[in-house]
């Protein structure tokens, strides 16, 4: 069994925020893979689907970003899911918009959701880093991530989430490099190879 966790903040006020792209990704995966209805569980909303032949629990913590680890830890304990079988989808300032990278463990780069998960659950989980770009000044970061995606950004956001959903079976079967490559090719094919000309910072 696997656990796919999308990070974000609950409620309509935050629904379109850049910080909520993790929620958007797991929503797209749930739709594509015919998951059951979302139910309130584990201090969040959860559902289940079969993806790549694997049973997958999808979770959107409703603890607010800074306490994401509480909800994730509760789901892990209930289902006895190992940390290595957890995949977290989150916004990434240090990747250009529409870019995606997968990695295991590593630093949290000031991301409060990841910091909470690492503190409460451990660090060696898989991360799907979804690039949102950087405002260019660290003093602007808080407002930037808690603002909605601009109307001009929404098409690539939707395409990136759909590409994650299309390739999720590869993620479920541990083929992270193939998943990343399939998403990259899909985004290139849709014309998102160099959004706004912003380059990756890592």
C-alpha positions as CSV (number, residue, x, y, z in Angstrom):
1,X,0.0,0.0,0.0
2,X,1.1,3.5,-0.8
3,X,0.2,6.9,0.5
4,X,0.0,9.9,-1.9
5,X,-0.1,13.2,0.1
6,X,-0.9,16.5,-1.5
7,X,0.1,19.6,0.5
8,X,-2.0,22.7,0.7
9,X,-4.2,24.8,3.0
10,X,-7.9,23.9,3.5
11,X,-10.9,26.0,2.4
12,X,-12.1,28.1,-0.5
13,X,-9.9,31.0,0.5
14,X,-6.7,29.1,-0.4
15,X,-8.0,26.8,-3.1
16,X,-6.3,28.6,-6.0
17,X,-3.1,29.5,-4.2
18,X,0.3,28.5,-5.6
19,X,0.9,26.8,-2.2
20,X,-2.0,24.4,-3.0
21,X,-0.7,22.8,-6.2
22,X,-0.1,19.6,-4.2
23,X,-3.9,19.5,-3.5
24,X,-4.6,20.1,-7.1
25,X,-2.3,17.2,-8.2
26,X,-3.9,14.6,-5.9
27,X,-7.3,15.8,-7.0
28,X,-6.4,15.2,-10.6
29,X,-4.9,11.8,-9.8
30,X,-8.1,10.8,-7.9
31,X,-10.3,11.8,-10.8
32,X,-8.2,10.0,-13.4
33,X,-7.9,6.8,-11.4
34,X,-11.6,6.7,-10.4
35,X,-11.0,7.0,-6.6
36,X,-14.0,6.9,-4.3
37,X,-15.5,10.0,-2.7
38,X,-13.3,12.1,-0.5
39,X,-14.0,11.5,3.2
40,X,-13.0,13.3,6.3
41,X,-10.3,11.1,7.9
42,X,-6.8,11.5,9.5
43,X,-7.3,15.3,10.1
44,X,-7.9,15.7,6.4
45,X,-9.7,14.4,3.4
46,X,-8.8,10.9,2.1
47,X,-9.8,8.5,-0.6
48,X,-8.4,5.3,-2.2
49,X,-7.7,4.2,-5.7
50,X,-5.9,1.4,-7.5
51,X,-3.0,2.9,-9.5
52,X,-0.5,0.8,-11.4
53,X,-2.0,-2.3,-9.7
54,X,-1.2,-0.9,-6.3
55,X,-3.6,0.1,-3.6
56,X,-3.1,3.9,-3.0
57,X,-4.5,6.1,-0.2
58,X,-4.7,9.7,-1.3
59,X,-4.6,12.3,1.4
60,X,-5.1,16.1,1.6
61,X,-4.2,17.3,5.2
62,X,-6.6,19.9,6.6
63,X,-4.3,20.8,9.4
64,X,-2.9,23.8,7.5
65,X,0.4,23.6,5.8
66,X,2.6,24.1,8.9
67,X,1.1,21.0,10.6
68,X,0.9,18.6,7.5
69,X,2.9,16.0,9.4
70,X,0.2,15.4,11.9
71,X,-2.3,14.2,9.3
72,X,0.2,12.2,7.3
73,X,1.5,10.5,10.4
74,X,-2.0,9.5,11.5
75,X,-2.7,7.9,8.1
76,X,0.7,6.1,8.1
77,X,0.1,4.6,11.5
78,X,-3.5,3.6,10.7
79,X,-2.5,1.7,7.5
80,X,1.0,0.7,8.8
81,X,2.6,2.4,5.7
82,X,6.4,2.7,5.7
83,X,7.9,6.1,5.1
84,X,9.5,4.9,1.9
85,X,6.0,4.2,0.6
86,X,4.9,7.8,1.0
87,X,4.9,10.3,-1.9
88,X,4.4,13.9,-1.2
89,X,3.3,16.4,-3.9
90,X,4.2,20.0,-3.1
91,X,5.0,23.4,-4.5
92,X,8.7,24.2,-5.2
93,X,10.0,27.7,-5.4
94,X,13.4,26.6,-6.7
95,X,12.0,25.1,-9.8
96,X,10.8,27.1,-12.8
97,X,7.0,27.1,-13.4
98,X,5.7,24.0,-15.0
99,X,8.8,22.0,-14.2
100,X,8.8,18.8,-12.0
101,X,11.4,16.8,-10.2
102,X,11.2,13.7,-8.0
103,X,13.6,13.1,-5.2
104,X,14.0,10.9,-2.1
105,X,14.7,12.8,1.1
106,X,17.0,15.8,1.1
107,X,16.5,19.3,2.5
108,X,13.2,21.1,3.0
109,X,14.3,24.4,1.6
110,X,12.2,26.4,4.0
111,X,9.0,24.7,3.1
112,X,6.9,24.5,6.2
113,X,4.8,21.5,5.1
114,X,7.9,19.5,4.5
115,X,9.5,20.7,7.7
116,X,6.5,19.4,9.7
117,X,6.5,16.1,7.9
118,X,10.2,15.6,8.5
119,X,9.9,16.6,12.2
120,X,6.9,14.2,12.9
121,X,7.4,11.3,10.4
122,X,11.0,11.3,9.2
123,X,12.8,12.6,6.1
124,X,13.2,9.6,3.8
125,X,10.0,10.0,1.9
126,X,9.6,10.6,-1.9
127,X,8.8,14.2,-3.0
128,X,7.2,15.3,-6.2
129,X,8.5,18.9,-6.5
130,X,6.2,21.0,-8.6
131,X,7.8,24.1,-9.8
132,X,6.0,27.4,-9.2
133,X,9.0,29.7,-9.8
134,X,10.4,32.3,-7.3
135,X,9.3,35.9,-6.9
136,X,13.0,37.0,-6.9
137,X,13.1,38.3,-3.4
138,X,12.8,36.2,-0.3
139,X,10.8,38.9,1.4
140,X,8.1,38.4,-1.2
141,X,7.8,34.6,-0.8
142,X,5.1,34.5,1.8
143,X,2.7,36.7,-0.2
144,X,3.7,34.9,-3.5
145,X,2.8,31.4,-2.3
146,X,-0.4,32.5,-0.7
147,X,-1.7,34.3,-3.8
148,X,-3.7,32.5,-6.4
149,X,-2.1,31.5,-9.7
150,X,-2.6,34.2,-12.3
151,X,-5.1,33.6,-15.0
152,X,-2.2,33.2,-17.4
153,X,-0.7,30.5,-15.3
154,X,-3.7,28.3,-14.9
155,X,-3.4,26.4,-18.2
156,X,0.1,25.1,-17.3
157,X,-1.0,24.3,-13.8
158,X,-3.9,22.2,-15.1
159,X,-1.6,20.5,-17.7
160,X,1.0,19.7,-15.0
161,X,-1.6,18.1,-12.7
162,X,-3.1,16.2,-15.6
163,X,0.4,14.9,-16.6
164,X,1.0,13.7,-13.1
165,X,-2.3,11.9,-13.2
166,X,-1.5,10.3,-16.5
167,X,1.9,9.1,-15.3
168,X,0.9,8.1,-11.7
169,X,1.1,4.4,-12.4
170,X,4.8,4.8,-12.9
171,X,5.1,6.5,-9.6
172,X,3.1,3.8,-7.9
173,X,5.4,1.1,-9.2
174,X,8.6,2.9,-8.1
175,X,9.6,4.1,-11.6
176,X,10.3,7.6,-10.5
177,X,12.7,8.5,-13.3
178,X,10.3,7.3,-15.9
179,X,7.4,9.2,-14.2
180,X,9.5,12.4,-14.2
181,X,10.5,11.9,-17.9
182,X,6.9,11.2,-19.0
183,X,5.7,14.4,-17.3
184,X,8.6,16.4,-18.8
185,X,7.8,15.1,-22.3
186,X,4.1,15.8,-21.8
187,X,4.7,19.4,-20.7
188,X,7.2,20.0,-23.6
189,X,4.6,18.6,-26.0
190,X,2.0,21.1,-24.7
191,X,4.4,24.0,-25.2
192,X,5.4,24.6,-21.6
193,X,9.1,23.9,-22.0
194,X,10.2,27.3,-20.9
195,X,7.5,29.2,-19.1
196,X,8.3,32.9,-18.8
197,X,11.9,32.0,-19.5
198,X,12.5,31.4,-15.8
199,X,15.4,29.0,-15.2
200,X,15.7,26.4,-12.5
201,X,17.6,27.5,-9.4
202,X,19.0,24.0,-8.6
